[in-house]
Amino acid sequence: MSTEVNLDKLYENSIKILSDLIGFKTISGEDNNDLINYCEKYLNDLGATSFKTYDDEKKRVNLFATIKAKKSNGVKPIILSGHTDTVPVSKSWSTDPFKATIKEDKLYGRGSCDMKGFIACTLAFAPIFSKVDLNRDIHFSFTFDEETACLGAPILIKELKKRKIQDGICIVGEPTKMKIIDAHKGCYEYTTYFEGLAGHSSMPHKGVSAVEFASKYANKLVELREELKKRAPKDSIFDPPFSTLQVGGIFGGIAHNVIADKCRVEWETRPVVKEDGIFLNQQIDKYANEVLLPEMKKVFPNSKITKEIIGEVTGFDRVDNSEACELVSSLTGDNSREVVSFGTEAGLFQEIGISTVVCGPGSIEQAHKVDEFIELNELKKCLKFLEGIKKNSTLN
């Protein structure tokens, strides 16, 4: 069987598929079934097997599909991983964000860079994988709601553990301009709610201002941010080298002369190590429960402080002798290793024992922006990379 690859034809197909994918409005938190059904049918028509995992409402779905090896010989499978959701769009776009538009050497559209471009390349290459004599399984992992604290991937990971799919190499195709990324910080997002007692502003001693106590809470977070700086590992590979903390907003109150009975604080931390996340949560919970809440209850016994976990995205740790990094290096000739400030699903795969690397087409500089685009040459580079995977995964 011929294993020749016509990259020009694959490139044309990748653009067609990417155009189709952009046409699906898969904003985080919204239904992505149509896109997943498109991908599943495409792969199943090539002989792939697949399964889905869902959120509680079955509105959002993950897909895991496999093109099986003819004979594995113990070679570890490869997972090609991408998220299907995008961030929302504004009215400032100069083109239709959900219609692929090519101008000169760029393809514009929401998700073109982050990260439907990678998914399109993997689908375009899937027919090649299906025709050659593979010595390893090739998996396609497409998730939902990565942009909102990686809500979809943990559901998929749980199923992978159940099915004992925990030994392999995972390539997370986030936009890195095909550079090798082997580490990033975690990302923990929270919303803390305050419930006090409303009243007239002329009688502040008879009310409990949720806004005032939320402000004290936010100030304590800022104090703890300084403590996180002191905990920075001496050999930290990140910039900045310490765990960060950011208060995104304080929302509460209805009028100048009304004591606010409700308020919320939205905040996040990006820990260098898990221990920093544990330390921060212990300290802020202690302050809320032992200092703020008793003071609130002196006036109104039914006062409440409730912290909601929006998402806790596991960090991606640098490891020595990473099989995933070594594989990518052997295919690209790039032996460098870099870290990034943004989060991905990589740490979730790594956590269950799958050697993982982040490497994909496009630049993160274009992600989440008005008039998001991917340079067409990045798609060509990704297809060339997938050709390398094919050669590395074919029986001699």
BATIPA-793676 format. One record per residue (C-alpha): x, y, z negated; residue in three letters. Coordinates in Angstrom, 2 decimals, decimal comma. Example, Ala and Ser with C-alpha at 12.3 -4.5 7.8 and 13.67 -1.06 7.14 Angstrom:
% BATIPA-793676
12,30|-4,50|-7,80|Ala $
13,67|-1,06|-7,14|Ser $
***
This chain:
% BATIPA-793676
0,00|0,00|0,00|Met $
1,34|3,40|0,97|Ser $
2,00|5,74|-1,94|Thr $
2,73|8,81|0,15|Glu $
1,16|11,98|-1,24|Val $
-0,09|14,79|0,98|Asn $
0,33|17,73|-1,40|Leu $
-1,20|20,20|1,05|Asp $
-4,41|18,19|1,18|Lys $
-4,41|17,78|-2,61|Leu $
-3,91|21,53|-2,98|Tyr $
-6,94|22,26|-0,78|Glu $
-9,00|19,78|-2,79|Asn $
-7,85|21,26|-6,11|Ser $
-9,11|24,69|-4,99|Ile $
-12,47|23,22|-4,01|Lys $
-12,80|21,42|-7,34|Ile $
-11,67|24,48|-9,30|Leu $
-14,28|26,55|-7,48|Ser $
-16,93|24,02|-8,48|Asp $
-15,77|24,00|-12,12|Leu $
-15,79|27,80|-12,36|Ile $
-19,38|27,72|-11,12|Gly $
-20,43|25,90|-14,30|Phe $
-21,04|28,47|-17,06|Lys $
-19,46|26,59|-19,94|Thr $
-19,01|29,36|-22,49|Ile $
-18,11|28,06|-25,95|Ser $
-21,17|27,01|-27,91|Gly $
-23,27|26,51|-24,78|Glu $
-24,33|23,40|-22,87|Asp $
-21,53|21,82|-20,81|Asn $
-23,37|18,65|-19,72|Asn $
-23,54|19,62|-16,04|Asp $
-19,78|20,07|-15,79|Leu $
-19,07|16,85|-17,67|Ile $
-21,55|14,92|-15,50|Asn $
-19,78|16,31|-12,41|Tyr $
-16,39|15,12|-13,70|Cys $
-17,71|11,75|-14,84|Glu $
-19,38|10,98|-11,51|Lys $
-16,26|12,07|-9,62|Tyr $
-14,06|9,73|-11,69|Leu $
-16,53|6,85|-11,86|Asn $
-16,82|6,90|-8,07|Asp $
-13,09|6,20|-8,02|Leu $
-13,55|3,17|-10,28|Gly $
-12,77|4,82|-13,61|Ala $
-14,47|3,68|-16,79|Thr $
-15,68|6,33|-19,22|Ser $
-17,47|7,18|-22,43|Phe $
-18,88|10,37|-23,93|Lys $
-19,08|11,81|-27,43|Thr $
-21,53|14,53|-28,41|Tyr $
-22,28|17,26|-30,90|Asp $
-25,29|16,72|-33,18|Asp $
-27,70|18,26|-30,66|Glu $
-26,18|16,43|-27,65|Lys $
-25,94|19,84|-26,02|Lys $
-22,16|19,77|-25,82|Arg $
-20,18|16,73|-24,79|Val $
-16,67|15,32|-24,51|Asn $
-15,62|12,97|-21,72|Leu $
-12,92|10,31|-21,89|Phe $
-12,34|8,44|-18,63|Ala $
-9,73|5,84|-17,68|Thr $
-8,18|4,62|-14,45|Ile $
-6,87|1,25|-15,53|Lys $
-3,40|-0,10|-14,87|Ala $
-3,04|-3,02|-12,47|Lys $
-0,49|-4,45|-14,90|Lys $
0,68|-2,49|-17,91|Ser $
3,88|-4,32|-18,93|Asn $
3,58|-2,56|-22,28|Gly $
4,04|0,93|-20,78|Val $
2,25|3,55|-22,86|Lys $
-0,81|5,18|-21,31|Pro $
-0,89|8,87|-20,42|Ile $
-3,71|11,18|-21,51|Ile $
-4,33|14,26|-19,37|Leu $
-6,19|16,57|-21,72|Ser $
-8,12|19,78|-21,12|Gly $
-10,98|21,73|-22,66|His $
-14,00|22,61|-20,52|Thr $
-15,24|25,67|-22,41|Asp $
-14,36|29,29|-21,75|Thr $
-14,62|32,54|-23,66|Val $
-17,56|34,87|-22,83|Pro $
-17,42|37,48|-20,07|Val $
-18,05|41,22|-20,13|Ser $
-19,61|43,48|-17,49|Lys $
-16,20|44,90|-16,58|Ser $
-15,29|42,23|-14,01|Trp $
-14,60|43,42|-10,48|Ser $
-15,75|40,03|-9,11|Thr $
-18,41|37,51|-10,10|Asp $
-16,71|35,68|-13,02|Pro $
-18,53|32,44|-12,20|Phe $
-17,65|32,41|-8,52|Lys $
-14,08|31,60|-7,50|Ala $
-12,59|34,45|-5,50|Thr $
-9,21|34,25|-3,78|Ile $
-7,29|37,47|-3,25|Lys $
-3,81|37,16|-1,78|Glu $
-1,97|34,62|-3,96|Asp $
-4,44|34,50|-6,88|Lys $
-7,71|32,74|-7,61|Leu $
-10,05|34,72|-9,88|Tyr $
-12,81|33,36|-12,10|Gly $
-13,57|32,68|-15,76|Arg $
-11,63|29,61|-16,80|Gly $
-9,39|29,62|-13,72|Ser $
-6,33|29,90|-15,95|Cys $
-7,70|28,69|-19,30|Asp $
-8,02|25,91|-18,41|Met $
-10,11|24,65|-15,55|Lys $
-7,10|24,97|-13,25|Gly $
-5,42|22,03|-14,96|Phe $
-8,61|19,97|-14,99|Ile $
-9,07|20,63|-11,27|Ala $
-5,53|19,43|-10,53|Cys $
-6,02|16,21|-12,50|Thr $
-9,29|15,49|-10,68|Leu $
-7,74|16,29|-7,31|Ala $
-4,97|13,79|-8,06|Phe $
-7,29|11,11|-9,46|Ala $
-7,89|9,43|-6,05|Pro $
-4,13|8,86|-5,77|Ile $
-3,99|7,29|-9,23|Phe $
-6,90|5,03|-8,26|Ser $
-5,16|3,73|-5,13|Lys $
-1,67|2,93|-6,41|Val $
-0,58|-0,02|-8,52|Asp $
-0,38|1,68|-11,92|Leu $
1,81|0,22|-14,65|Asn $
-0,06|2,19|-17,31|Arg $
-3,57|3,49|-17,92|Asp $
-4,22|7,10|-16,96|Ile $
-6,78|8,75|-19,23|His $
-8,70|11,96|-18,58|Phe $
-9,79|13,76|-21,74|Ser $
-12,15|16,73|-21,33|Phe $
-13,50|18,38|-24,48|Thr $
-15,94|21,10|-25,54|Phe $
-15,57|24,20|-27,74|Asp $
-11,79|24,40|-28,02|Glu $
-12,12|28,18|-27,98|Glu $
-14,20|28,11|-31,17|Thr $
-11,92|26,34|-33,64|Ala $
-11,58|23,11|-31,62|Cys $
-15,00|21,81|-32,61|Leu $
-15,24|19,16|-29,89|Gly $
-11,88|17,41|-30,02|Ala $
-12,21|16,02|-33,60|Pro $
-15,37|14,18|-32,52|Ile $
-13,44|12,61|-29,63|Leu $
-10,42|11,84|-31,81|Ile $
-12,65|9,97|-34,26|Lys $
-13,90|7,78|-31,41|Glu $
-10,36|7,18|-30,12|Leu $
-9,36|5,93|-33,56|Lys $
-12,43|3,69|-33,65|Lys $
-11,47|2,24|-30,26|Arg $
-7,80|1,98|-31,34|Lys $
-6,59|4,33|-28,58|Ile $
-3,77|5,78|-30,66|Gln $
-0,61|4,76|-28,85|Asp $
0,27|6,84|-25,85|Gly $
1,52|10,12|-24,42|Ile $
-0,76|13,14|-24,24|Cys $
-0,23|16,14|-21,97|Ile $
-2,40|19,08|-23,01|Val $
-2,59|21,27|-19,91|Gly $
-2,99|24,70|-21,53|Glu $
-1,49|27,53|-19,44|Pro $
2,28|27,58|-20,06|Thr $
3,50|28,18|-16,48|Lys $
4,51|24,50|-16,63|Met $
6,96|25,21|-19,46|Lys $
7,32|22,63|-22,23|Ile $
5,66|23,66|-25,50|Ile $
6,34|21,40|-28,46|Asp $
4,99|23,36|-31,44|Ala $
2,47|25,93|-32,60|His $
0,97|27,03|-35,90|Lys $
-2,36|25,82|-37,19|Gly $
-5,44|28,03|-37,10|Cys $
-7,97|28,03|-39,94|Tyr $
-11,10|30,18|-39,60|Glu $
-13,53|31,00|-42,41|Tyr $
-16,55|33,13|-43,23|Thr $
-17,18|33,96|-46,89|Thr $
-20,70|35,03|-47,86|Tyr $
-21,61|37,23|-50,82|Phe $
-25,10|37,42|-52,30|Glu $
-25,79|40,08|-54,94|Gly $
-28,76|42,16|-56,03|Leu $
-30,20|45,03|-54,01|Ala $
-31,18|48,30|-55,64|Gly $
-31,25|52,08|-55,38|His $
-27,85|53,72|-55,06|Ser $
-28,66|56,06|-57,96|Ser $
-28,71|53,07|-60,32|Met $
-25,57|51,10|-59,38|Pro $
-25,35|49,43|-62,81|His $
-28,64|47,64|-62,14|Lys $
-27,55|46,10|-58,86|Gly $
-24,72|43,88|-57,59|Val $
-23,16|45,25|-54,43|Ser $
-22,21|42,39|-52,16|Ala $
-20,18|44,86|-50,08|Val $
-18,05|45,95|-53,04|Glu $
-17,25|42,38|-54,07|Phe $
-16,57|41,40|-50,47|Ala $
-14,14|44,32|-50,28|Ser $
-12,32|43,11|-53,39|Lys $
-12,14|39,66|-51,83|Tyr $
-10,67|41,10|-48,63|Ala $
-8,12|43,09|-50,63|Asn $
-7,08|39,88|-52,43|Lys $
-6,56|38,20|-49,05|Leu $
-4,25|41,06|-48,04|Val $
-2,29|40,58|-51,29|Glu $
-1,98|36,86|-50,59|Leu $
-0,72|37,65|-47,10|Arg $
2,38|39,12|-48,72|Glu $
2,81|35,90|-50,71|Glu $
2,70|33,91|-47,48|Leu $
5,60|35,97|-46,12|Lys $
7,71|34,91|-49,12|Lys $
6,95|31,24|-48,41|Arg $
8,40|31,30|-44,87|Ala $
10,68|28,29|-44,24|Pro $
14,31|29,30|-43,76|Lys $
14,48|27,28|-40,54|Asp $
11,14|28,46|-39,16|Ser $
10,96|28,32|-35,34|Ile $
8,01|30,71|-35,11|Phe $
7,63|34,44|-34,52|Asp $
6,73|35,73|-37,02|Pro $
8,42|33,03|-39,10|Pro $
5,74|33,00|-41,82|Phe $
2,09|32,01|-42,02|Ser $
-0,17|34,89|-41,01|Thr $
-3,52|36,03|-42,35|Leu $
-6,03|38,38|-40,76|Gln $
-9,34|39,83|-41,96|Val $
-11,46|40,06|-38,84|Gly $
-14,40|41,95|-40,28|Gly $
-16,61|42,84|-43,26|Ile $
-20,31|42,96|-42,44|Phe $
-23,04|44,07|-44,83|Gly $
-25,41|46,77|-46,00|Gly $
-28,44|48,43|-44,44|Ile $
-28,30|52,09|-45,53|Ala $
-26,22|54,70|-47,36|His $
-28,54|54,73|-50,38|Asn $
-29,20|50,99|-50,77|Val $
-27,04|48,67|-52,84|Ile $
-26,22|45,85|-50,43|Ala $
-27,35|42,42|-51,56|Asp $
-25,63|40,56|-48,72|Lys $
-22,22|40,76|-47,07|Cys $
-19,81|38,46|-45,28|Arg $
-16,07|38,47|-44,68|Val $
-14,71|36,82|-41,54|Glu $
-11,04|35,86|-41,78|Trp $
-8,41|33,48|-40,50|Glu $
-4,96|32,18|-41,32|Thr $
-2,35|30,55|-39,08|Arg $
-0,20|28,36|-41,33|Pro $
3,34|27,36|-40,43|Val $
2,90|24,29|-42,62|Val $
-0,23|22,68|-44,10|Lys $
0,96|23,51|-47,61|Glu $
0,49|27,22|-46,91|Asp $
-3,12|26,63|-45,96|Gly $
-3,69|24,64|-49,14|Ile $
-1,98|27,33|-51,26|Phe $
-4,02|30,14|-49,72|Leu $
-7,35|28,37|-50,14|Asn $
-6,60|27,42|-53,73|Gln $
-5,66|30,98|-54,63|Gln $
-8,59|32,73|-52,95|Ile $
-11,11|30,17|-54,25|Asp $
-9,76|30,61|-57,78|Lys $
-10,08|34,39|-57,49|Tyr $
-13,63|34,14|-56,15|Ala $
-14,84|31,64|-58,75|Asn $
-12,96|32,80|-61,84|Glu $
-12,82|36,58|-61,35|Val $
-15,44|37,88|-58,90|Leu $
-18,37|35,54|-59,47|Leu $
-18,45|35,86|-63,28|Pro $
-18,45|39,65|-62,92|Glu $
-21,34|39,48|-60,44|Met $
-23,34|37,13|-62,67|Lys $
-23,12|39,46|-65,66|Lys $
-25,68|41,62|-63,90|Val $
-27,44|39,06|-61,71|Phe $
-27,12|35,37|-62,72|Pro $
-28,18|34,16|-59,25|Asn $
-25,26|35,86|-57,51|Ser $
-23,40|33,61|-55,07|Lys $
-20,10|33,39|-53,18|Ile $
-19,98|30,74|-50,46|Thr $
-17,05|30,00|-48,15|Lys $
-17,87|28,37|-44,82|Glu $
-15,20|26,55|-42,85|Ile $
-15,64|27,57|-39,22|Ile $
-12,77|25,34|-38,16|Gly $
-9,38|24,12|-39,32|Glu $
-7,20|23,45|-36,30|Val $
-4,22|21,30|-37,12|Thr $
-0,81|22,73|-36,31|Gly $
1,40|21,12|-33,69|Phe $
4,75|20,11|-35,17|Asp $
8,10|19,86|-33,44|Arg $
9,50|16,34|-33,67|Val $
12,83|14,85|-32,72|Asp $
12,98|12,52|-29,73|Asn $
9,45|13,29|-28,55|Ser $
8,44|10,76|-25,87|Glu $
6,01|13,26|-24,36|Ala $
8,61|16,02|-24,10|Cys $
11,21|13,66|-22,69|Glu $
8,76|12,42|-20,05|Leu $
7,90|15,96|-18,95|Val $
11,57|16,95|-18,93|Ser $
12,43|13,98|-16,73|Ser $
9,76|15,07|-14,24|Leu $
10,42|18,82|-14,21|Thr $
14,16|18,94|-14,90|Gly $
13,45|21,45|-17,66|Asp $
15,10|20,50|-20,94|Asn $
14,05|23,61|-22,83|Ser $
11,49|23,60|-25,65|Arg $
9,36|26,59|-26,57|Glu $
6,75|27,48|-29,19|Val $
3,60|29,58|-28,72|Val $
1,45|31,76|-30,93|Ser $
-1,89|30,39|-29,68|Phe $
-3,51|27,19|-30,91|Gly $
-4,43|24,06|-28,94|Thr $
-5,82|20,57|-29,49|Glu $
-2,29|19,10|-29,41|Ala $
-1,97|18,72|-33,18|Gly $
-5,13|16,61|-33,31|Leu $
-3,69|14,04|-30,90|Phe $
-0,33|14,18|-32,66|Gln $
-2,00|13,58|-36,02|Glu $
-3,25|10,11|-34,97|Ile $
0,14|9,03|-33,66|Gly $
-0,03|10,04|-30,00|Ile $
3,16|11,70|-28,74|Ser $
2,01|15,06|-27,38|Thr $
3,25|18,00|-25,35|Val $
1,59|21,20|-24,13|Val $
2,34|21,91|-20,47|Cys $
0,06|23,26|-17,79|Gly $
-0,42|25,70|-14,91|Pro $
-1,11|29,41|-15,30|Gly $
-0,01|32,05|-17,76|Ser $
-1,58|32,62|-21,18|Ile $
-1,21|36,32|-20,39|Glu $
-4,24|35,99|-18,11|Gln $
-6,40|33,97|-20,50|Ala $
-9,51|35,58|-22,04|His $
-9,07|38,74|-19,97|Lys $
-11,34|40,59|-17,56|Val $
-10,61|39,38|-14,02|Asp $
-8,89|36,23|-15,27|Glu $
-6,86|34,54|-12,56|Phe $
-4,41|31,77|-11,83|Ile $
-1,61|32,12|-9,31|Glu $
-2,15|29,60|-6,52|Leu $
1,47|28,52|-6,70|Asn $
0,83|27,32|-10,26|Glu $
-1,67|24,80|-8,91|Leu $
0,96|23,55|-6,46|Lys $
3,48|23,19|-9,29|Lys $
0,99|21,21|-11,33|Cys $
0,18|18,88|-8,43|Leu $
3,89|18,29|-7,88|Lys $
4,17|17,46|-11,58|Phe $
1,29|14,98|-11,32|Leu $
3,05|13,39|-8,35|Glu $
5,98|12,81|-10,71|Gly $
3,64|11,14|-13,19|Ile $
2,36|8,91|-10,40|Lys $
5,89|7,83|-9,45|Lys $
6,71|7,22|-13,12|Asn $
3,53|5,18|-13,58|Ser $
3,66|2,88|-10,54|Thr $
4,74|-0,75|-10,47|Leu $
8,00|-1,33|-8,62|Asn $
***
